[in-house]
Amino acid sequence: MSKKNWHVVPRQSGWAVKGTGNSRASSVHGTQREAIAAARKSAIRQGSEVLIHGKSGRIRERNTYGGDPFPPKG
């Protein structure tokens, strides 16, 4: 199973969850909270990362589930 990162991105009619490199959304939700929950489930299952975009499209938060490739020390 590949470790695909999941993006929560704004859409005209709500929020979408897209896998990195996909042109189509995996799912569309009415609220950002619902989209984040769906992306989190997929990321936990695959041990990947969720990148949450704000309304402007810029990444505002990222969460890693599974093995972090660069854990901070201390």
FILUM-985627 format. One record per atom (N, C-alpha, C, O): residue number from 1; atom name; x, y, z. Coordinates in Angstrom, 1 decimal. Example, Ala and Ser with C-alpha at 12.3 -4.5 7.8 and 13.67 -1.06 7.14 Angstrom:
# residues 2
<rec><pos>1</pos><site>N</site><east>13.2</east><north>-5.7</north><up>7.8</up></rec>
<rec><pos>1</pos><site>CA</site><east>12.3</east><north>-4.5</north><up>7.8</up></rec>
<rec><pos>1</pos><site>C</site><east>13.2</east><north>-3.3</north><up>7.8</up></rec>
<rec><pos>1</pos><site>O</site><east>14.2</east><north>-3.3</north><up>8.5</up></rec>
<rec><pos>2</pos><site>N</site><east>12.8</east><north>-2.2</north><up>7.1</up></rec>
<rec><pos>2</pos><site>CA</site><east>13.7</east><north>-1.1</north><up>7.1</up></rec>
<rec><pos>2</pos><site>C</site><east>12.9</east><north>0.0</north><up>7.9</up></rec>
<rec><pos>2</pos><site>O</site><east>13.4</east><north>1.1</north><up>8.0</up></rec>
# end
This chain:
# residues 74
<rec><pos>1</pos><site>N</site><east>0.8</east><north>-1.2</north><up>0.0</up></rec>
<rec><pos>1</pos><site>CA</site><east>0.0</east><north>0.0</north><up>0.0</up></rec>
<rec><pos>1</pos><site>C</site><east>0.9</east><north>1.2</north><up>0.0</up></rec>
<rec><pos>1</pos><site>O</site><east>1.8</east><north>1.3</north><up>0.8</up></rec>
<rec><pos>2</pos><site>N</site><east>0.6</east><north>2.2</north><up>-0.9</up></rec>
<rec><pos>2</pos><site>CA</site><east>1.4</east><north>3.4</north><up>-1.0</up></rec>
<rec><pos>2</pos><site>C</site><east>1.0</east><north>4.4</north><up>0.1</up></rec>
<rec><pos>2</pos><site>O</site><east>-0.2</east><north>4.3</north><up>0.6</up></rec>
<rec><pos>3</pos><site>N</site><east>1.9</east><north>5.2</north><up>0.5</up></rec>
<rec><pos>3</pos><site>CA</site><east>1.6</east><north>6.2</north><up>1.5</up></rec>
<rec><pos>3</pos><site>C</site><east>1.3</east><north>7.6</north><up>0.8</up></rec>
<rec><pos>3</pos><site>O</site><east>2.2</east><north>8.4</north><up>0.6</up></rec>
<rec><pos>4</pos><site>N</site><east>0.0</east><north>7.7</north><up>0.5</up></rec>
<rec><pos>4</pos><site>CA</site><east>-0.4</east><north>8.9</north><up>-0.2</up></rec>
<rec><pos>4</pos><site>C</site><east>-0.8</east><north>10.0</north><up>0.8</up></rec>
<rec><pos>4</pos><site>O</site><east>-1.6</east><north>9.7</north><up>1.7</up></rec>
<rec><pos>5</pos><site>N</site><east>-0.3</east><north>11.2</north><up>0.7</up></rec>
<rec><pos>5</pos><site>CA</site><east>-0.7</east><north>12.3</north><up>1.6</up></rec>
<rec><pos>5</pos><site>C</site><east>-2.1</east><north>12.8</north><up>1.1</up></rec>
<rec><pos>5</pos><site>O</site><east>-2.5</east><north>12.7</north><up>-0.1</up></rec>
<rec><pos>6</pos><site>N</site><east>-2.9</east><north>13.2</north><up>2.1</up></rec>
<rec><pos>6</pos><site>CA</site><east>-4.3</east><north>13.7</north><up>1.8</up></rec>
<rec><pos>6</pos><site>C</site><east>-4.4</east><north>15.2</north><up>2.1</up></rec>
<rec><pos>6</pos><site>O</site><east>-3.9</east><north>15.7</north><up>3.1</up></rec>
<rec><pos>7</pos><site>N</site><east>-5.0</east><north>15.9</north><up>1.1</up></rec>
<rec><pos>7</pos><site>CA</site><east>-5.2</east><north>17.3</north><up>1.2</up></rec>
<rec><pos>7</pos><site>C</site><east>-6.6</east><north>17.6</north><up>1.4</up></rec>
<rec><pos>7</pos><site>O</site><east>-7.5</east><north>17.1</north><up>0.7</up></rec>
<rec><pos>8</pos><site>N</site><east>-6.9</east><north>18.5</north><up>2.4</up></rec>
<rec><pos>8</pos><site>CA</site><east>-8.3</east><north>19.1</north><up>2.6</up></rec>
<rec><pos>8</pos><site>C</site><east>-8.3</east><north>20.4</north><up>1.9</up></rec>
<rec><pos>8</pos><site>O</site><east>-7.6</east><north>21.4</north><up>2.4</up></rec>
<rec><pos>9</pos><site>N</site><east>-9.0</east><north>20.6</north><up>0.8</up></rec>
<rec><pos>9</pos><site>CA</site><east>-9.0</east><north>21.8</north><up>0.0</up></rec>
<rec><pos>9</pos><site>C</site><east>-10.4</east><north>22.4</north><up>-0.1</up></rec>
<rec><pos>9</pos><site>O</site><east>-11.4</east><north>21.7</north><up>-0.1</up></rec>
<rec><pos>10</pos><site>N</site><east>-10.4</east><north>23.8</north><up>-0.2</up></rec>
<rec><pos>10</pos><site>CA</site><east>-11.7</east><north>24.4</north><up>-0.4</up></rec>
<rec><pos>10</pos><site>C</site><east>-12.3</east><north>24.2</north><up>-1.8</up></rec>
<rec><pos>10</pos><site>O</site><east>-11.5</east><north>24.0</north><up>-2.8</up></rec>
<rec><pos>11</pos><site>N</site><east>-13.6</east><north>24.1</north><up>-1.9</up></rec>
<rec><pos>11</pos><site>CA</site><east>-14.3</east><north>24.0</north><up>-3.2</up></rec>
<rec><pos>11</pos><site>C</site><east>-15.4</east><north>25.0</north><up>-3.2</up></rec>
<rec><pos>11</pos><site>O</site><east>-15.8</east><north>25.6</north><up>-2.2</up></rec>
<rec><pos>12</pos><site>N</site><east>-16.0</east><north>25.2</north><up>-4.4</up></rec>
<rec><pos>12</pos><site>CA</site><east>-17.1</east><north>26.1</north><up>-4.5</up></rec>
<rec><pos>12</pos><site>C</site><east>-18.3</east><north>25.7</north><up>-3.6</up></rec>
<rec><pos>12</pos><site>O</site><east>-18.9</east><north>26.5</north><up>-3.0</up></rec>
<rec><pos>13</pos><site>N</site><east>-18.5</east><north>24.4</north><up>-3.5</up></rec>
<rec><pos>13</pos><site>CA</site><east>-19.7</east><north>23.9</north><up>-2.7</up></rec>
<rec><pos>13</pos><site>C</site><east>-19.2</east><north>23.2</north><up>-1.4</up></rec>
<rec><pos>13</pos><site>O</site><east>-19.8</east><north>22.1</north><up>-1.1</up></rec>
<rec><pos>14</pos><site>N</site><east>-18.2</east><north>23.6</north><up>-0.7</up></rec>
<rec><pos>14</pos><site>CA</site><east>-17.8</east><north>23.0</north><up>0.5</up></rec>
<rec><pos>14</pos><site>C</site><east>-16.3</east><north>22.7</north><up>0.5</up></rec>
<rec><pos>14</pos><site>O</site><east>-15.5</east><north>23.6</north><up>0.1</up></rec>
<rec><pos>15</pos><site>N</site><east>-15.9</east><north>21.5</north><up>1.0</up></rec>
<rec><pos>15</pos><site>CA</site><east>-14.5</east><north>21.1</north><up>1.1</up></rec>
<rec><pos>15</pos><site>C</site><east>-14.3</east><north>19.7</north><up>0.5</up></rec>
<rec><pos>15</pos><site>O</site><east>-15.2</east><north>18.9</north><up>0.6</up></rec>
<rec><pos>16</pos><site>N</site><east>-13.2</east><north>19.5</north><up>0.0</up></rec>
<rec><pos>16</pos><site>CA</site><east>-12.9</east><north>18.2</north><up>-0.7</up></rec>
<rec><pos>16</pos><site>C</site><east>-11.6</east><north>17.6</north><up>0.0</up></rec>
<rec><pos>16</pos><site>O</site><east>-10.8</east><north>18.3</north><up>0.5</up></rec>
<rec><pos>17</pos><site>N</site><east>-11.6</east><north>16.3</north><up>-0.1</up></rec>
<rec><pos>17</pos><site>CA</site><east>-10.4</east><north>15.5</north><up>0.3</up></rec>
<rec><pos>17</pos><site>C</site><east>-9.8</east><north>14.9</north><up>-1.0</up></rec>
<rec><pos>17</pos><site>O</site><east>-10.4</east><north>14.2</north><up>-1.7</up></rec>
<rec><pos>18</pos><site>N</site><east>-8.5</east><north>15.3</north><up>-1.2</up></rec>
<rec><pos>18</pos><site>CA</site><east>-7.8</east><north>14.8</north><up>-2.4</up></rec>
<rec><pos>18</pos><site>C</site><east>-6.5</east><north>14.2</north><up>-2.1</up></rec>
<rec><pos>18</pos><site>O</site><east>-5.8</east><north>14.6</north><up>-1.2</up></rec>
<rec><pos>19</pos><site>N</site><east>-6.2</east><north>13.1</north><up>-2.7</up></rec>
<rec><pos>19</pos><site>CA</site><east>-4.9</east><north>12.4</north><up>-2.5</up></rec>
<rec><pos>19</pos><site>C</site><east>-3.9</east><north>13.2</north><up>-3.4</up></rec>
<rec><pos>19</pos><site>O</site><east>-4.2</east><north>13.7</north><up>-4.5</up></rec>
<rec><pos>20</pos><site>N</site><east>-2.7</east><north>13.2</north><up>-2.9</up></rec>
<rec><pos>20</pos><site>CA</site><east>-1.6</east><north>13.9</north><up>-3.7</up></rec>
<rec><pos>20</pos><site>C</site><east>-1.5</east><north>13.3</north><up>-5.1</up></rec>
<rec><pos>20</pos><site>O</site><east>-1.4</east><north>12.0</north><up>-5.2</up></rec>
<rec><pos>21</pos><site>N</site><east>-1.5</east><north>14.1</north><up>-6.1</up></rec>
<rec><pos>21</pos><site>CA</site><east>-1.4</east><north>13.7</north><up>-7.4</up></rec>
<rec><pos>21</pos><site>C</site><east>-2.7</east><north>13.3</north><up>-8.1</up></rec>
<rec><pos>21</pos><site>O</site><east>-2.7</east><north>13.1</north><up>-9.3</up></rec>
<rec><pos>22</pos><site>N</site><east>-3.8</east><north>13.3</north><up>-7.4</up></rec>
<rec><pos>22</pos><site>CA</site><east>-5.1</east><north>13.0</north><up>-7.9</up></rec>
<rec><pos>22</pos><site>C</site><east>-5.7</east><north>14.3</north><up>-8.5</up></rec>
<rec><pos>22</pos><site>O</site><east>-5.6</east><north>15.3</north><up>-7.9</up></rec>
<rec><pos>23</pos><site>N</site><east>-6.3</east><north>14.2</north><up>-9.7</up></rec>
<rec><pos>23</pos><site>CA</site><east>-7.0</east><north>15.3</north><up>-10.2</up></rec>
<rec><pos>23</pos><site>C</site><east>-8.4</east><north>15.4</north><up>-9.7</up></rec>
<rec><pos>23</pos><site>O</site><east>-9.0</east><north>16.5</north><up>-9.7</up></rec>
<rec><pos>24</pos><site>N</site><east>-9.0</east><north>14.3</north><up>-9.3</up></rec>
<rec><pos>24</pos><site>CA</site><east>-10.4</east><north>14.3</north><up>-8.8</up></rec>
<rec><pos>24</pos><site>C</site><east>-10.4</east><north>14.1</north><up>-7.3</up></rec>
<rec><pos>24</pos><site>O</site><east>-9.5</east><north>13.5</north><up>-6.7</up></rec>
<rec><pos>25</pos><site>N</site><east>-11.4</east><north>14.7</north><up>-6.6</up></rec>
<rec><pos>25</pos><site>CA</site><east>-11.5</east><north>14.6</north><up>-5.2</up></rec>
<rec><pos>25</pos><site>C</site><east>-12.0</east><north>13.2</north><up>-4.8</up></rec>
<rec><pos>25</pos><site>O</site><east>-12.8</east><north>12.5</north><up>-5.5</up></rec>
<rec><pos>26</pos><site>N</site><east>-11.4</east><north>12.7</north><up>-3.7</up></rec>
<rec><pos>26</pos><site>CA</site><east>-11.8</east><north>11.4</north><up>-3.2</up></rec>
<rec><pos>26</pos><site>C</site><east>-13.2</east><north>11.5</north><up>-2.5</up></rec>
<rec><pos>26</pos><site>O</site><east>-14.0</east><north>10.5</north><up>-2.6</up></rec>
<rec><pos>27</pos><site>N</site><east>-13.5</east><north>12.6</north><up>-1.9</up></rec>
<rec><pos>27</pos><site>CA</site><east>-14.8</east><north>12.9</north><up>-1.2</up></rec>
<rec><pos>27</pos><site>C</site><east>-15.0</east><north>14.4</north><up>-1.1</up></rec>
<rec><pos>27</pos><site>O</site><east>-14.0</east><north>15.1</north><up>-1.1</up></rec>
<rec><pos>28</pos><site>N</site><east>-16.3</east><north>14.8</north><up>-1.1</up></rec>
<rec><pos>28</pos><site>CA</site><east>-16.6</east><north>16.2</north><up>-0.9</up></rec>
<rec><pos>28</pos><site>C</site><east>-17.6</east><north>16.3</north><up>0.3</up></rec>
<rec><pos>28</pos><site>O</site><east>-18.4</east><north>15.5</north><up>0.5</up></rec>
<rec><pos>29</pos><site>N</site><east>-17.3</east><north>17.3</north><up>1.1</up></rec>
<rec><pos>29</pos><site>CA</site><east>-18.1</east><north>17.5</north><up>2.4</up></rec>
<rec><pos>29</pos><site>C</site><east>-18.6</east><north>18.9</north><up>2.5</up></rec>
<rec><pos>29</pos><site>O</site><east>-18.0</east><north>19.9</north><up>1.9</up></rec>
<rec><pos>30</pos><site>N</site><east>-19.6</east><north>19.1</north><up>3.3</up></rec>
<rec><pos>30</pos><site>CA</site><east>-20.2</east><north>20.4</north><up>3.5</up></rec>
<rec><pos>30</pos><site>C</site><east>-19.4</east><north>21.3</north><up>4.4</up></rec>
<rec><pos>30</pos><site>O</site><east>-19.4</east><north>22.6</north><up>4.2</up></rec>
<rec><pos>31</pos><site>N</site><east>-18.6</east><north>20.8</north><up>5.3</up></rec>
<rec><pos>31</pos><site>CA</site><east>-17.8</east><north>21.6</north><up>6.2</up></rec>
<rec><pos>31</pos><site>C</site><east>-16.4</east><north>21.1</north><up>6.2</up></rec>
<rec><pos>31</pos><site>O</site><east>-16.1</east><north>19.9</north><up>5.8</up></rec>
<rec><pos>32</pos><site>N</site><east>-15.5</east><north>22.0</north><up>6.6</up></rec>
<rec><pos>32</pos><site>CA</site><east>-14.1</east><north>21.6</north><up>6.7</up></rec>
<rec><pos>32</pos><site>C</site><east>-13.8</east><north>20.5</north><up>7.7</up></rec>
<rec><pos>32</pos><site>O</site><east>-13.0</east><north>19.6</north><up>7.6</up></rec>
<rec><pos>33</pos><site>N</site><east>-14.6</east><north>20.6</north><up>8.8</up></rec>
<rec><pos>33</pos><site>CA</site><east>-14.4</east><north>19.7</north><up>9.9</up></rec>
<rec><pos>33</pos><site>C</site><east>-14.7</east><north>18.2</north><up>9.4</up></rec>
<rec><pos>33</pos><site>O</site><east>-14.0</east><north>17.3</north><up>9.8</up></rec>
<rec><pos>34</pos><site>N</site><east>-15.8</east><north>18.1</north><up>8.6</up></rec>
<rec><pos>34</pos><site>CA</site><east>-16.1</east><north>16.7</north><up>8.1</up></rec>
<rec><pos>34</pos><site>C</site><east>-15.1</east><north>16.3</north><up>7.1</up></rec>
<rec><pos>34</pos><site>O</site><east>-14.7</east><north>15.1</north><up>7.2</up></rec>
<rec><pos>35</pos><site>N</site><east>-14.5</east><north>17.2</north><up>6.3</up></rec>
<rec><pos>35</pos><site>CA</site><east>-13.5</east><north>16.8</north><up>5.4</up></rec>
<rec><pos>35</pos><site>C</site><east>-12.2</east><north>16.4</north><up>6.1</up></rec>
<rec><pos>35</pos><site>O</site><east>-11.5</east><north>15.4</north><up>5.7</up></rec>
<rec><pos>36</pos><site>N</site><east>-11.8</east><north>17.1</north><up>7.2</up></rec>
<rec><pos>36</pos><site>CA</site><east>-10.7</east><north>16.7</north><up>8.0</up></rec>
<rec><pos>36</pos><site>C</site><east>-10.8</east><north>15.4</north><up>8.6</up></rec>
<rec><pos>36</pos><site>O</site><east>-9.9</east><north>14.6</north><up>8.6</up></rec>
<rec><pos>37</pos><site>N</site><east>-12.0</east><north>15.1</north><up>9.1</up></rec>
<rec><pos>37</pos><site>CA</site><east>-12.3</east><north>13.7</north><up>9.7</up></rec>
<rec><pos>37</pos><site>C</site><east>-12.1</east><north>12.6</north><up>8.7</up></rec>
<rec><pos>37</pos><site>O</site><east>-11.5</east><north>11.6</north><up>9.0</up></rec>
<rec><pos>38</pos><site>N</site><east>-12.6</east><north>12.8</north><up>7.5</up></rec>
<rec><pos>38</pos><site>CA</site><east>-12.5</east><north>11.8</north><up>6.4</up></rec>
<rec><pos>38</pos><site>C</site><east>-11.0</east><north>11.6</north><up>6.0</up></rec>
<rec><pos>38</pos><site>O</site><east>-10.5</east><north>10.5</north><up>5.8</up></rec>
<rec><pos>39</pos><site>N</site><east>-10.3</east><north>12.7</north><up>5.9</up></rec>
<rec><pos>39</pos><site>CA</site><east>-8.9</east><north>12.7</north><up>5.5</up></rec>
<rec><pos>39</pos><site>C</site><east>-8.1</east><north>12.0</north><up>6.6</up></rec>
<rec><pos>39</pos><site>O</site><east>-7.2</east><north>11.2</north><up>6.3</up></rec>
<rec><pos>40</pos><site>N</site><east>-8.4</east><north>12.3</north><up>7.9</up></rec>
<rec><pos>40</pos><site>CA</site><east>-7.7</east><north>11.7</north><up>9.0</up></rec>
<rec><pos>40</pos><site>C</site><east>-7.8</east><north>10.2</north><up>9.0</up></rec>
<rec><pos>40</pos><site>O</site><east>-6.9</east><north>9.4</north><up>9.2</up></rec>
<rec><pos>41</pos><site>N</site><east>-9.1</east><north>9.7</north><up>8.7</up></rec>
<rec><pos>41</pos><site>CA</site><east>-9.3</east><north>8.2</north><up>8.7</up></rec>
<rec><pos>41</pos><site>C</site><east>-8.4</east><north>7.6</north><up>7.6</up></rec>
<rec><pos>41</pos><site>O</site><east>-7.8</east><north>6.5</north><up>7.9</up></rec>
<rec><pos>42</pos><site>N</site><east>-8.3</east><north>8.2</north><up>6.4</up></rec>
<rec><pos>42</pos><site>CA</site><east>-7.5</east><north>7.6</north><up>5.4</up></rec>
<rec><pos>42</pos><site>C</site><east>-6.0</east><north>7.6</north><up>5.7</up></rec>
<rec><pos>42</pos><site>O</site><east>-5.3</east><north>6.7</north><up>5.5</up></rec>
<rec><pos>43</pos><site>N</site><east>-5.6</east><north>8.8</north><up>6.3</up></rec>
<rec><pos>43</pos><site>CA</site><east>-4.2</east><north>8.9</north><up>6.7</up></rec>
<rec><pos>43</pos><site>C</site><east>-3.8</east><north>7.9</north><up>7.8</up></rec>
<rec><pos>43</pos><site>O</site><east>-2.7</east><north>7.3</north><up>7.7</up></rec>
<rec><pos>44</pos><site>N</site><east>-4.7</east><north>7.7</north><up>8.8</up></rec>
<rec><pos>44</pos><site>CA</site><east>-4.4</east><north>6.7</north><up>9.8</up></rec>
<rec><pos>44</pos><site>C</site><east>-4.3</east><north>5.3</north><up>9.3</up></rec>
<rec><pos>44</pos><site>O</site><east>-3.4</east><north>4.6</north><up>9.6</up></rec>
<rec><pos>45</pos><site>N</site><east>-5.2</east><north>5.0</north><up>8.4</up></rec>
<rec><pos>45</pos><site>CA</site><east>-5.2</east><north>3.7</north><up>7.7</up></rec>
<rec><pos>45</pos><site>C</site><east>-3.9</east><north>3.4</north><up>6.9</up></rec>
<rec><pos>45</pos><site>O</site><east>-3.4</east><north>2.3</north><up>6.9</up></rec>
<rec><pos>46</pos><site>N</site><east>-3.4</east><north>4.5</north><up>6.3</up></rec>
<rec><pos>46</pos><site>CA</site><east>-2.2</east><north>4.3</north><up>5.4</up></rec>
<rec><pos>46</pos><site>C</site><east>-0.9</east><north>4.8</north><up>6.1</up></rec>
<rec><pos>46</pos><site>O</site><east>0.1</east><north>4.5</north><up>5.5</up></rec>
<rec><pos>47</pos><site>N</site><east>-1.0</east><north>5.4</north><up>7.2</up></rec>
<rec><pos>47</pos><site>CA</site><east>0.2</east><north>5.9</north><up>7.9</up></rec>
<rec><pos>47</pos><site>C</site><east>0.8</east><north>7.0</north><up>7.1</up></rec>
<rec><pos>47</pos><site>O</site><east>2.0</east><north>7.1</north><up>6.9</up></rec>
<rec><pos>48</pos><site>N</site><east>0.0</east><north>8.0</north><up>6.7</up></rec>
<rec><pos>48</pos><site>CA</site><east>0.5</east><north>9.1</north><up>5.9</up></rec>
<rec><pos>48</pos><site>C</site><east>0.2</east><north>10.4</north><up>6.6</up></rec>
<rec><pos>48</pos><site>O</site><east>0.0</east><north>10.5</north><up>7.8</up></rec>
<rec><pos>49</pos><site>N</site><east>0.1</east><north>11.5</north><up>5.8</up></rec>
<rec><pos>49</pos><site>CA</site><east>0.0</east><north>12.8</north><up>6.3</up></rec>
<rec><pos>49</pos><site>C</site><east>-1.3</east><north>13.5</north><up>5.8</up></rec>
<rec><pos>49</pos><site>O</site><east>-1.7</east><north>13.3</north><up>4.7</up></rec>
<rec><pos>50</pos><site>N</site><east>-1.9</east><north>14.4</north><up>6.6</up></rec>
<rec><pos>50</pos><site>CA</site><east>-3.0</east><north>15.2</north><up>6.2</up></rec>
<rec><pos>50</pos><site>C</site><east>-2.5</east><north>16.7</north><up>6.1</up></rec>
<rec><pos>50</pos><site>O</site><east>-1.9</east><north>17.2</north><up>7.1</up></rec>
<rec><pos>51</pos><site>N</site><east>-2.7</east><north>17.3</north><up>5.0</up></rec>
<rec><pos>51</pos><site>CA</site><east>-2.4</east><north>18.7</north><up>4.8</up></rec>
<rec><pos>51</pos><site>C</site><east>-3.7</east><north>19.5</north><up>4.7</up></rec>
<rec><pos>51</pos><site>O</site><east>-4.5</east><north>19.3</north><up>3.8</up></rec>
<rec><pos>52</pos><site>N</site><east>-3.9</east><north>20.4</north><up>5.6</up></rec>
<rec><pos>52</pos><site>CA</site><east>-5.2</east><north>21.2</north><up>5.7</up></rec>
<rec><pos>52</pos><site>C</site><east>-5.0</east><north>22.6</north><up>5.1</up></rec>
<rec><pos>52</pos><site>O</site><east>-4.1</east><north>23.3</north><up>5.6</up></rec>
<rec><pos>53</pos><site>N</site><east>-5.7</east><north>22.9</north><up>4.1</up></rec>
<rec><pos>53</pos><site>CA</site><east>-5.6</east><north>24.2</north><up>3.4</up></rec>
<rec><pos>53</pos><site>C</site><east>-6.7</east><north>25.1</north><up>3.9</up></rec>
<rec><pos>53</pos><site>O</site><east>-7.8</east><north>24.7</north><up>4.3</up></rec>
<rec><pos>54</pos><site>N</site><east>-6.4</east><north>26.4</north><up>4.0</up></rec>
<rec><pos>54</pos><site>CA</site><east>-7.4</east><north>27.4</north><up>4.4</up></rec>
<rec><pos>54</pos><site>C</site><east>-8.2</east><north>27.8</north><up>3.2</up></rec>
<rec><pos>54</pos><site>O</site><east>-8.0</east><north>27.3</north><up>2.1</up></rec>
<rec><pos>55</pos><site>N</site><east>-9.1</east><north>28.7</north><up>3.4</up></rec>
<rec><pos>55</pos><site>CA</site><east>-10.0</east><north>29.2</north><up>2.3</up></rec>
<rec><pos>55</pos><site>C</site><east>-9.2</east><north>29.8</north><up>1.1</up></rec>
<rec><pos>55</pos><site>O</site><east>-9.6</east><north>29.8</north><up>0.0</up></rec>
<rec><pos>56</pos><site>N</site><east>-8.0</east><north>30.4</north><up>1.4</up></rec>
<rec><pos>56</pos><site>CA</site><east>-7.1</east><north>30.9</north><up>0.4</up></rec>
<rec><pos>56</pos><site>C</site><east>-6.4</east><north>29.9</north><up>-0.4</up></rec>
<rec><pos>56</pos><site>O</site><east>-5.8</east><north>30.2</north><up>-1.5</up></rec>
<rec><pos>57</pos><site>N</site><east>-6.4</east><north>28.6</north><up>0.1</up></rec>
<rec><pos>57</pos><site>CA</site><east>-5.7</east><north>27.6</north><up>-0.6</up></rec>
<rec><pos>57</pos><site>C</site><east>-4.3</east><north>27.3</north><up>-0.1</up></rec>
<rec><pos>57</pos><site>O</site><east>-3.7</east><north>26.3</north><up>-0.4</up></rec>
<rec><pos>58</pos><site>N</site><east>-3.8</east><north>28.1</north><up>0.8</up></rec>
<rec><pos>58</pos><site>CA</site><east>-2.5</east><north>27.9</north><up>1.4</up></rec>
<rec><pos>58</pos><site>C</site><east>-2.6</east><north>26.9</north><up>2.5</up></rec>
<rec><pos>58</pos><site>O</site><east>-3.6</east><north>26.8</north><up>3.2</up></rec>
<rec><pos>59</pos><site>N</site><east>-1.6</east><north>26.1</north><up>2.7</up></rec>
<rec><pos>59</pos><site>CA</site><east>-1.5</east><north>25.1</north><up>3.8</up></rec>
<rec><pos>59</pos><site>C</site><east>-1.5</east><north>25.8</north><up>5.1</up></rec>
<rec><pos>59</pos><site>O</site><east>-0.6</east><north>26.7</north><up>5.3</up></rec>
<rec><pos>60</pos><site>N</site><east>-2.4</east><north>25.5</north><up>6.0</up></rec>
<rec><pos>60</pos><site>CA</site><east>-2.4</east><north>26.1</north><up>7.3</up></rec>
<rec><pos>60</pos><site>C</site><east>-2.0</east><north>25.2</north><up>8.5</up></rec>
<rec><pos>60</pos><site>O</site><east>-1.7</east><north>25.6</north><up>9.6</up></rec>
<rec><pos>61</pos><site>N</site><east>-2.1</east><north>23.9</north><up>8.2</up></rec>
<rec><pos>61</pos><site>CA</site><east>-1.8</east><north>22.9</north><up>9.2</up></rec>
<rec><pos>61</pos><site>C</site><east>-1.4</east><north>21.6</north><up>8.5</up></rec>
<rec><pos>61</pos><site>O</site><east>-2.0</east><north>21.3</north><up>7.4</up></rec>
<rec><pos>62</pos><site>N</site><east>-0.6</east><north>20.8</north><up>9.1</up></rec>
<rec><pos>62</pos><site>CA</site><east>-0.3</east><north>19.4</north><up>8.6</up></rec>
<rec><pos>62</pos><site>C</site><east>-0.1</east><north>18.5</north><up>9.8</up></rec>
<rec><pos>62</pos><site>O</site><east>0.5</east><north>18.8</north><up>10.8</up></rec>
<rec><pos>63</pos><site>N</site><east>-0.6</east><north>17.3</north><up>9.7</up></rec>
<rec><pos>63</pos><site>CA</site><east>-0.6</east><north>16.3</north><up>10.7</up></rec>
<rec><pos>63</pos><site>C</site><east>-0.1</east><north>15.0</north><up>10.1</up></rec>
<rec><pos>63</pos><site>O</site><east>-0.6</east><north>14.5</north><up>9.1</up></rec>
<rec><pos>64</pos><site>N</site><east>0.9</east><north>14.3</north><up>10.8</up></rec>
<rec><pos>64</pos><site>CA</site><east>1.4</east><north>13.1</north><up>10.3</up></rec>
<rec><pos>64</pos><site>C</site><east>0.9</east><north>11.9</north><up>11.2</up></rec>
<rec><pos>64</pos><site>O</site><east>0.8</east><north>12.0</north><up>12.4</up></rec>
<rec><pos>65</pos><site>N</site><east>0.4</east><north>10.9</north><up>10.5</up></rec>
<rec><pos>65</pos><site>CA</site><east>-0.1</east><north>9.7</north><up>11.2</up></rec>
<rec><pos>65</pos><site>C</site><east>0.7</east><north>8.5</north><up>10.8</up></rec>
<rec><pos>65</pos><site>O</site><east>0.9</east><north>8.3</north><up>9.6</up></rec>
<rec><pos>66</pos><site>N</site><east>1.3</east><north>7.8</north><up>11.7</up></rec>
<rec><pos>66</pos><site>CA</site><east>2.2</east><north>6.7</north><up>11.4</up></rec>
<rec><pos>66</pos><site>C</site><east>3.6</east><north>7.1</north><up>11.7</up></rec>
<rec><pos>66</pos><site>O</site><east>3.8</east><north>8.0</north><up>12.6</up></rec>
<rec><pos>67</pos><site>N</site><east>4.6</east><north>6.6</north><up>11.0</up></rec>
<rec><pos>67</pos><site>CA</site><east>6.0</east><north>6.9</north><up>11.2</up></rec>
<rec><pos>67</pos><site>C</site><east>6.3</east><north>8.2</north><up>10.6</up></rec>
<rec><pos>67</pos><site>O</site><east>6.3</east><north>8.4</north><up>9.4</up></rec>
<rec><pos>68</pos><site>N</site><east>6.7</east><north>9.2</north><up>11.5</up></rec>
<rec><pos>68</pos><site>CA</site><east>7.2</east><north>10.5</north><up>11.0</up></rec>
<rec><pos>68</pos><site>C</site><east>8.6</east><north>10.3</north><up>10.5</up></rec>
<rec><pos>68</pos><site>O</site><east>9.5</east><north>9.8</north><up>11.2</up></rec>
<rec><pos>69</pos><site>N</site><east>8.9</east><north>10.7</north><up>9.2</up></rec>
<rec><pos>69</pos><site>CA</site><east>10.2</east><north>10.5</north><up>8.7</up></rec>
<rec><pos>69</pos><site>C</site><east>11.3</east><north>11.4</north><up>9.3</up></rec>
<rec><pos>69</pos><site>O</site><east>12.4</east><north>11.1</north><up>9.2</up></rec>
<rec><pos>70</pos><site>N</site><east>10.9</east><north>12.5</north><up>10.0</up></rec>
<rec><pos>70</pos><site>CA</site><east>11.8</east><north>13.3</north><up>10.7</up></rec>
<rec><pos>70</pos><site>C</site><east>11.3</east><north>13.8</north><up>12.0</up></rec>
<rec><pos>70</pos><site>O</site><east>10.9</east><north>14.9</north><up>12.2</up></rec>
<rec><pos>71</pos><site>N</site><east>11.3</east><north>12.9</north><up>13.0</up></rec>
<rec><pos>71</pos><site>CA</site><east>10.8</east><north>13.3</north><up>14.3</up></rec>
<rec><pos>71</pos><site>C</site><east>11.8</east><north>14.3</north><up>15.0</up></rec>
<rec><pos>71</pos><site>O</site><east>13.0</east><north>14.2</north><up>14.9</up></rec>
<rec><pos>72</pos><site>N</site><east>11.2</east><north>15.3</north><up>15.7</up></rec>
<rec><pos>72</pos><site>CA</site><east>12.1</east><north>16.3</north><up>16.4</up></rec>
<rec><pos>72</pos><site>C</site><east>12.7</east><north>15.6</north><up>17.6</up></rec>
<rec><pos>72</pos><site>O</site><east>12.2</east><north>14.7</north><up>18.2</up></rec>
<rec><pos>73</pos><site>N</site><east>13.9</east><north>16.1</north><up>17.9</up></rec>
<rec><pos>73</pos><site>CA</site><east>14.6</east><north>15.6</north><up>19.1</up></rec>
<rec><pos>73</pos><site>C</site><east>14.3</east><north>16.4</north><up>20.3</up></rec>
<rec><pos>73</pos><site>O</site><east>14.0</east><north>17.6</north><up>20.3</up></rec>
<rec><pos>74</pos><site>N</site><east>14.2</east><north>15.7</north><up>21.5</up></rec>
<rec><pos>74</pos><site>CA</site><east>14.1</east><north>16.4</north><up>22.7</up></rec>
<rec><pos>74</pos><site>C</site><east>12.7</east><north>16.4</north><up>23.2</up></rec>
<rec><pos>74</pos><site>O</site><east>12.5</east><north>16.9</north><up>24.3</up></rec>
# end
